[in-house]
């Protein structure tokens, strides 16, 4: 089974496709400084939409999502944005945890796995 990589960088690939499985690297907001969890989540989800399209799939084909929050107290704020974005009837398996993230201004990181249609 061939492995295809898209948006390949020196440390990681943005997208890895293995068979019908699409794996995105963990995504953080491009603009973070002074932005709320809701703003960062919107930014990340828009970027995820773009990457899924680059891979030939969409959020309707999400299989699994992992979400890391720097403060679990912002869970409801993040979910308010998530609930508006996620495809009704196509919700993935999901886990959300609190973690110390790579930089102090990162409040949310999201990693998704999807299937090709």
Phi, psi and omega in degrees: 000125182286147174248129179244135180242138180233144183057056183281130177238178182291336183254327183201164174258143178291325182223135171232127179247126180231105185066236178263009183261130179245122180244124174259146174290166177299132184251135172239163181293141178289322178248111187242322190304121177075004182266144182287169175300318179299315179296315179297320180297316177302315179300312182298314183295325176295319178294323177297317176305315181296315181292320177298320177297318177301328181274350180090024179220191182205175182297340177293345182249018177297141178249312184214143179225136172243131180235131175246131177244138177289339179217110182298345175295346179263011182307312181293323178296315178295316181297329178299320178285314179305312184298329177284334186268317189297146182283116180303136181082352180236031183291137182276169165295143187211146172229141177228127181223162173269137179208153171282120185267172191299325180228150184299332182272359175275118180256339183217140169224136183229133175237132181235152172235135182224171175250153171282143180291000000 
